[in-house]
């Protein structure tokens, strides 16, 4: 049997601590921009990794992008906003 880890069946959620008024305001701003919090946060994370990441961080980002692309293709999901 292969010892390689299989990815989980779906992307895990990550709780963060944010004051409720800030979270609500952020949701409204994202809605006005035609997006929601998840893709906006993912875009921010990508930018930070691309700007400040080392070789391992960039390799992990590439791996994550492949995982997201595979998940979208299975679900018929939307393409990433550019």
TIMI-2910 file (N, C-alpha, C, CB; in pm, 1 decimal, decimal comma, always signed):
<rs>
+----------+----------+----------+----------+----------+----------+----------+----------+----------+----------+----------+----------+------+
!      n_x !      n_y !      n_z !     ca_x !     ca_y !     ca_z !      c_x !      c_y !      c_z !     cb_x !     cb_y !     cb_z ! resn !
+----------+----------+----------+----------+----------+----------+----------+----------+----------+----------+----------+----------+------+
!    +84,3 !   -118,2 !     +0,0 !     +0,0 !     +0,0 !     +0,0 !    +88,1 !   +123,5 !     +0,0 !    -95,5 !     +0,4 !   +121,3 !  Unk !
!    +48,0 !   +224,5 !    -72,9 !   +123,1 !   +348,4 !    -83,2 !   +106,4 !   +430,7 !    +44,3 !    +77,7 !   +429,2 !   -206,0 !  Unk !
!   +217,2 !   +480,1 !   +100,2 !   +210,9 !   +558,0 !   +223,8 !   +177,4 !   +704,5 !   +200,7 !   +341,4 !   +547,9 !   +296,7 !  Unk !
!   +160,8 !   +743,6 !    +75,5 !   +131,6 !   +882,2 !    +43,6 !     -6,3 !   +919,5 !    +97,8 !   +138,8 !   +905,9 !   -108,8 !  Unk !
!    -18,4 !  +1039,5 !   +156,0 !   -146,1 !  +1085,7 !   +209,1 !   -238,8 !  +1123,7 !    +95,0 !   -126,0 !  +1205,2 !   +304,3 !  Unk !
!   -365,0 !  +1085,3 !   +108,2 !   -465,9 !  +1128,5 !    +13,2 !   -526,4 !  +1258,2 !    +64,2 !   -575,2 !  +1019,4 !     -7,2 !  Unk !
!   -562,9 !  +1351,6 !    -26,2 !   -624,9 !  +1474,9 !    +20,7 !   -762,1 !  +1445,5 !    +79,8 !   -636,5 !  +1576,9 !    -93,9 !  Unk !
!   -805,2 !  +1524,7 !   +175,3 !   -938,2 !  +1504,1 !   +232,0 !  -1045,0 !  +1520,2 !   +123,7 !   -963,6 !  +1603,0 !   +348,0 !  Unk !
!  -1163,1 !  +1466,9 !   +150,3 !  -1271,2 !  +1469,8 !    +52,3 !  -1313,9 !  +1612,0 !    +18,1 !  -1390,1 !  +1391,7 !   +103,9 !  Unk !
!  -1294,8 !  +1705,2 !   +108,4 !  -1326,9 !  +1844,3 !    +78,8 !  -1229,0 !  +1934,2 !   +152,9 !  -1473,5 !  +1877,8 !   +117,9 !  Unk !
!  -1223,5 !  +2058,1 !   +110,2 !  -1130,5 !  +2152,4 !   +170,7 !  -1174,1 !  +2180,1 !   +314,3 !  -1123,5 !  +2284,2 !    +88,4 !  Unk !
!  -1083,7 !  +2164,5 !   +411,6 !  -1122,1 !  +2188,3 !   +550,4 !  -1144,5 !  +2337,3 !   +578,6 !  -1015,2 !  +2133,1 !   +644,2 !  Unk !
!  -1233,3 !  +2364,8 !   +670,4 !  -1255,5 !  +2503,0 !   +712,9 !  -1149,7 !  +2541,2 !   +815,5 !  -1398,6 !  +2521,3 !   +771,7 !  Unk !
!  -1119,5 !  +2669,9 !   +822,6 !  -1020,5 !  +2721,8 !   +916,8 !  -1083,5 !  +2836,7 !   +993,9 !   -890,4 !  +2768,2 !   +843,3 !  Unk !
!  -1114,2 !  +2814,5 !  +1120,0 !  -1173,7 !  +2923,5 !  +1196,9 !  -1070,1 !  +3033,7 !  +1224,4 !  -1231,6 !  +2870,0 !  +1329,7 !  Unk !
!  -1114,1 !  +3156,0 !  +1216,0 !  -1029,6 !  +3269,4 !  +1254,5 !  -1108,9 !  +3357,5 !  +1349,7 !   -981,9 !  +3350,7 !  +1129,0 !  Unk !
!  -1037,7 !  +3430,8 !  +1432,5 !  -1104,1 !  +3521,6 !  +1527,0 !  -1112,7 !  +3660,2 !  +1464,3 !  -1027,8 !  +3527,2 !  +1663,6 !  Unk !
!  -1237,1 !  +3704,5 !  +1443,8 !  -1263,3 !  +3835,0 !  +1384,3 !  -1382,6 !  +3894,8 !  +1457,9 !  -1290,3 !  +3824,1 !  +1229,1 !  Unk !
!  -1373,8 !  +4021,9 !  +1498,5 !  -1491,8 !  +4084,2 !  +1558,9 !  -1610,2 !  +4079,0 !  +1462,0 !  -1461,4 !  +4230,8 !  +1599,1 !  Unk !
!  -1728,0 !  +4050,5 !  +1515,0 !  -1847,4 !  +4035,0 !  +1432,4 !  -1873,3 !  +4156,8 !  +1343,4 !  -1967,9 !  +4009,7 !  +1520,6 !  Unk !
!  -1865,5 !  +4280,1 !  +1394,7 !  -1891,5 !  +4394,3 !  +1305,6 !  -1793,1 !  +4400,3 !  +1187,9 !  -1884,2 !  +4524,9 !  +1385,0 !  Unk !
!  -1666,3 !  +4364,7 !  +1211,1 !  -1568,0 !  +4365,1 !  +1102,7 !  -1603,4 !  +4257,8 !   +999,7 !  -1425,0 !  +4342,0 !  +1158,3 !  Unk !
!  -1640,5 !  +4138,3 !  +1045,0 !  -1676,7 !  +4028,3 !   +956,2 !  -1797,8 !  +4066,0 !   +870,6 !  -1706,1 !  +3900,8 !  +1037,6 !  Unk !
!  -1897,3 !  +4128,5 !   +933,5 !  -2017,3 !  +4168,7 !   +860,7 !  -1985,7 !  +4277,5 !   +758,8 !  -2124,9 !  +4217,4 !   +957,9 !  Unk !
!  -1905,4 !  +4377,8 !   +799,2 !  -1866,7 !  +4484,6 !   +706,0 !  -1787,1 !  +4426,1 !   +589,1 !  -1783,2 !  +4593,6 !   +779,0 !  Unk !
!  -1696,8 !  +4334,2 !   +617,6 !  -1617,0 !  +4270,7 !   +513,5 !  -1707,3 !  +4195,2 !   +415,1 !  -1513,4 !  +4174,9 !   +576,1 !  Unk !
!  -1806,9 !  +4126,0 !   +466,3 !  -1901,9 !  +4055,8 !   +379,9 !  -1976,8 !  +4151,8 !   +288,5 !  -2000,9 !  +3976,9 !   +464,1 !  Unk !
!  -2019,0 !  +4266,1 !   +342,5 !  -2089,7 !  +4364,6 !   +259,9 !  -1998,6 !  +4423,1 !   +152,8 !  -2145,7 !  +4476,8 !   +347,3 !  Unk !
!  -1874,2 !  +4453,1 !   +188,9 !  -1779,2 !  +4507,9 !    +92,3 !  -1753,2 !  +4406,4 !    -18,3 !  -1646,9 !  +4547,2 !   +161,6 !  Unk !
!  -1730,7 !  +4280,8 !    +19,7 !  -1708,4 !  +4176,9 !    -81,1 !  -1828,7 !  +4165,9 !   -174,6 !  -1680,8 !  +4041,1 !    -13,6 !  Unk !
!  -1949,2 !  +4172,6 !   -119,4 !  -2070,1 !  +4164,2 !   -201,8 !  -2074,2 !  +4280,1 !   -301,5 !  -2197,1 !  +4165,1 !   -112,8 !  Unk !
!  -2039,5 !  +4400,3 !   -255,6 !  -2037,5 !  +4514,8 !   -347,2 !  -1932,4 !  +4498,2 !   -456,1 !  -2011,7 !  +4643,5 !   -270,2 !  Unk !
!  -1826,6 !  +4425,3 !   -426,0 !  -1721,0 !  +4399,9 !   -523,7 !  -1751,2 !  +4278,9 !   -612,3 !  -1588,9 !  +4379,2 !   -452,4 !  Unk !
!  -1865,1 !  +4213,7 !   -587,8 !  -1905,4 !  +4100,0 !   -669,9 !  -1835,1 !  +3970,5 !   -633,8 !  -1880,6 !  +4130,5 !   -813,0 !  Unk !
!  -1793,2 !  +3956,7 !   -510,9 !  -1726,2 !  +3834,8 !   -466,1 !  -1780,7 !  +3798,9 !   -329,2 !  -1570,8 !  +3852,7 !   -462,0 !  Unk !
!  -1721,7 !  +3699,2 !   -266,9 !  -1751,0 !  +3672,7 !   -126,3 !  -1618,8 !  +3656,9 !    -52,8 !  -1840,8 !  +3545,3 !   -109,3 !  Unk !
!  -1627,9 !  +3631,9 !    +75,0 !  -1508,1 !  +3632,8 !   +159,0 !  -1404,0 !  +3529,2 !   +118,2 !  -1546,7 !  +3610,0 !   +301,7 !  Unk !
!  -1446,9 !  +3407,7 !    +85,7 !  -1350,8 !  +3300,6 !    +59,2 !  -1257,8 !  +3332,1 !    -57,3 !  -1424,1 !  +3171,9 !    +31,5 !  Unk !
!  -1310,0 !  +3362,7 !   -177,4 !  -1215,4 !  +3391,9 !   -285,7 !  -1131,6 !  +3516,8 !   -258,5 !  -1290,4 !  +3408,9 !   -416,5 !  Unk !
!  -1188,7 !  +3613,8 !   -189,4 !  -1113,2 !  +3734,6 !   -158,4 !   -998,0 !  +3702,7 !    -63,0 !  -1205,5 !  +3841,7 !    -97,3 !  Unk !
!  -1025,0 !  +3624,2 !    +39,0 !   -919,0 !  +3583,8 !   +132,4 !   -815,0 !  +3496,9 !    +63,0 !   -978,7 !  +3508,3 !   +252,2 !  Unk !
!   -858,5 !  +3404,7 !    -22,9 !   -763,6 !  +3321,3 !    -96,4 !   -673,6 !  +3407,0 !   -185,3 !   -838,3 !  +3217,2 !   -181,1 !  Unk !
!   -730,8 !  +3507,8 !   -251,8 !   -649,9 !  +3597,4 !   -334,7 !   -545,0 !  +3669,8 !   -250,1 !   -739,7 !  +3699,7 !   -406,8 !  Unk !
!   -584,7 !  +3716,3 !   -133,1 !   -490,5 !  +3784,7 !    -43,1 !   -378,5 !  +3689,6 !     +0,4 !   -564,7 !  +3840,1 !    +81,3 !  Unk !
!   -415,4 !  +3566,9 !    +35,3 !   -315,3 !  +3469,4 !    +78,2 !   -217,6 !  +3438,4 !    -34,8 !   -383,2 !  +3340,5 !   +126,3 !  Unk !
!   -270,2 !  +3422,5 !   -157,5 !   -183,3 !  +3398,6 !   -273,3 !    -81,5 !  +3511,9 !   -289,3 !   -267,6 !  +3384,3 !   -402,0 !  Unk !
!   -131,6 !  +3634,1 !   -284,0 !    -43,6 !  +3750,8 !   -301,3 !    +67,0 !  +3753,2 !   -196,5 !   -125,0 !  +3880,7 !   -293,8 !  Unk !
!    +31,3 !  +3728,0 !    -72,4 !   +131,7 !  +3730,1 !    +35,0 !   +237,0 !  +3621,8 !    +14,0 !    +64,2 !  +3711,7 !   +171,9 !  Unk !
!   +191,6 !  +3502,0 !    -23,9 !   +286,1 !  +3392,0 !    -46,4 !   +376,0 !  +3425,1 !   -164,6 !   +211,0 !  +3258,3 !    -71,2 !  Unk !
!   +317,7 !  +3476,6 !   -272,8 !   +397,6 !  +3510,9 !   -390,6 !   +499,0 !  +3620,8 !   -360,2 !   +306,7 !  +3554,8 !   -504,8 !  Unk !
!   +462,2 !  +3716,7 !   -277,5 !   +550,9 !  +3828,8 !   -246,6 !   +658,4 !  +3793,6 !   -144,5 !   +470,2 !  +3944,9 !   -195,8 !  Unk !
!   +625,5 !  +3711,0 !    -47,7 !   +714,1 !  +3690,1 !    +66,7 !   +753,8 !  +3545,0 !    +90,2 !   +649,1 !  +3742,3 !   +189,1 !  Unk !
!   +703,2 !  +3453,5 !     +7,9 !   +728,9 !  +3311,8 !    +32,0 !   +866,5 !  +3267,4 !    -14,3 !   +624,6 !  +3229,0 !    -36,2 !  Unk !
!   +916,3 !  +3165,2 !    +53,5 !  +1041,3 !  +3101,9 !    +10,1 !  +1006,4 !  +2988,7 !    -86,5 !  +1124,1 !  +3047,9 !   +133,0 !  Unk !
!  +1106,7 !  +2911,4 !   -126,3 !  +1084,9 !  +2805,4 !   -224,9 !   +980,5 !  +2704,1 !   -177,0 !  +1216,7 !  +2734,0 !   -255,1 !  Unk !
!   +984,9 !  +2666,3 !    -49,6 !   +887,0 !  +2570,2 !     +2,7 !   +746,6 !  +2628,5 !     +0,9 !   +924,0 !  +2527,9 !   +145,3 !  Unk !
!   +734,2 !  +2755,0 !    +39,3 !   +603,0 !  +2820,5 !    +38,2 !   +545,8 !  +2825,5 !   -102,8 !   +613,1 !  +2962,4 !    +96,0 !  Unk !
!   +628,0 !  +2859,1 !   -200,5 !   +582,6 !  +2867,0 !   -339,4 !   +545,4 !  +2729,2 !   -393,6 !   +690,9 !  +2930,1 !   -427,3 !  Unk !
!   +621,0 !  +2627,5 !   -354,7 !   +587,5 !  +2490,2 !   -395,2 !   +454,6 !  +2447,7 !   -333,2 !   +700,0 !  +2391,7 !   -353,5 !  Unk !
!   +433,1 !  +2482,7 !   -206,8 !   +306,0 !  +2449,3 !   -140,9 !   +190,4 !  +2524,1 !   -205,7 !   +312,5 !  +2482,3 !     +9,5 !  Unk !
!   +213,6 !  +2649,3 !   -244,6 !   +109,6 !  +2725,2 !   -313,1 !    +72,8 !  +2656,9 !   -444,4 !   +155,7 !  +2870,0 !   -338,7 !  Unk !
!   +171,8 !  +2613,1 !   -520,2 !   +145,3 !  +2543,8 !   -647,1 !    +65,1 !  +2416,0 !   -622,7 !   +277,9 !  +2510,4 !   -719,8 !  Unk !
!   +102,2 !  +2341,5 !   -520,8 !    +29,6 !  +2219,6 !   -486,4 !   -115,7 !  +2251,7 !   -449,2 !    +99,7 !  +2146,3 !   -370,2 !  Unk !
!   -134,7 !  +2357,7 !   -372,1 !   -269,4 !  +2398,3 !   -331,8 !   -352,3 !  +2441,2 !   -451,9 !   -262,6 !  +2512,0 !   -229,9 !  Unk !
!   -290,3 !  +2513,7 !   -544,0 !   -362,2 !  +2556,8 !   -664,0 !   -407,1 !  +2436,4 !   -746,4 !   -273,7 !  +2649,4 !   -749,4 !  Unk !
!   -321,3 !  +2334,3 !   -756,2 !   -358,9 !  +2212,8 !   -828,4 !   -476,0 !  +2143,2 !   -759,2 !   -238,7 !  +2117,0 !   -839,1 !  Unk !
!   -470,2 !  +2137,1 !   -626,7 !   -580,5 !  +2075,1 !   -551,5 !   -710,8 !  +2149,1 !   -575,7 !   -548,9 !  +2072,7 !   -401,1 !  Unk !
!   -706,0 !  +2282,5 !   -569,5 !   -827,3 !  +2361,1 !   -592,3 !   -879,6 !  +2340,9 !   -734,4 !   -800,2 !  +2510,2 !   -566,7 !  Unk !
!   -790,3 !  +2336,1 !   -832,3 !   -832,3 !  +2315,0 !   -971,1 !   -898,5 !  +2177,9 !   -986,9 !   -711,4 !  +2327,4 !  -1066,8 !  Unk !
!   -843,1 !  +2076,2 !   -923,1 !   -902,2 !  +1942,6 !   -930,3 !  -1040,0 !  +1940,7 !   -865,6 !   -810,9 !  +1839,7 !   -862,6 !  Unk !
!  -1052,7 !  +2006,2 !   -752,5 !  -1182,9 !  +2010,5 !   -684,5 !  -1286,3 !  +2081,9 !   -771,1 !  -1170,4 !  +2081,0 !   -547,5 !  Unk !
!  -1246,3 !  +2193,0 !   -830,9 !  -1339,3 !  +2267,0 !   -917,1 !  -1381,1 !  +2183,3 !  -1037,0 !  -1275,8 !  +2398,3 !   -964,4 !  Unk !
!  -1286,9 !  +2108,8 !  -1094,8 !  -1321,4 !  +2029,3 !  -1213,3 !  -1419,4 !  +1918,2 !  -1177,7 !  -1194,7 !  +1969,4 !  -1276,7 !  Unk !
!  -1407,6 !  +1863,0 !  -1058,7 !  -1501,5 !  +1758,0 !  -1015,8 !  -1638,3 !  +1815,9 !   -986,2 !  -1448,3 !  +1685,1 !   -892,1 !  Unk !
!  -1641,6 !  +1938,8 !   -935,2 !  -1768,2 !  +2000,7 !   -898,0 !  -1825,6 !  +2087,0 !  -1008,8 !  -1750,4 !  +2083,4 !   -774,0 !  Unk !
!  -1750,1 !  +2105,8 !  -1116,3 !  -1796,1 !  +2199,0 !  -1219,3 !  -1790,6 !  +2341,2 !  -1167,3 !  -1938,7 !  +2164,3 !  -1264,7 !  Unk !
!  -1694,4 !  +2367,2 !  -1079,0 !  -1685,6 !  +2496,6 !  -1011,1 !  -1643,8 !  +2611,1 !  -1100,0 !  -1590,8 !  +2487,0 !   -898,8 !  Unk !
!  -1649,0 !  +2727,9 !  -1040,5 !  -1615,4 !  +2849,9 !  -1112,0 !  -1464,5 !  +2864,2 !  -1125,9 !  -1673,9 !  +2971,7 !  -1040,5 !  Unk !
!  -1420,4 !  +2926,2 !  -1233,1 !  -1277,7 !  +2956,0 !  -1245,3 !  -1238,9 !  +3065,8 !  -1147,9 !  -1242,4 !  +2997,2 !  -1389,4 !  Unk !
!  -1111,7 !  +3066,4 !  -1111,3 !  -1060,4 !  +3166,9 !  -1019,1 !  -1067,3 !  +3304,3 !  -1082,6 !   -916,5 !  +3134,4 !   -977,4 !  Unk !
!  -1109,8 !  +3402,4 !  -1003,9 !  -1116,8 !  +3540,9 !  -1049,2 !   -976,0 !  +3595,7 !  -1066,5 !  -1197,3 !  +3627,9 !   -949,7 !  Unk !
!   -950,4 !  +3665,7 !  -1177,0 !   -816,2 !  +3724,6 !  -1197,1 !   -822,2 !  +3873,1 !  -1208,6 !   -750,2 !  +3668,1 !  -1320,5 !  Unk !
+----------+----------+----------+----------+----------+----------+----------+----------+----------+----------+----------+----------+------+
</rs>
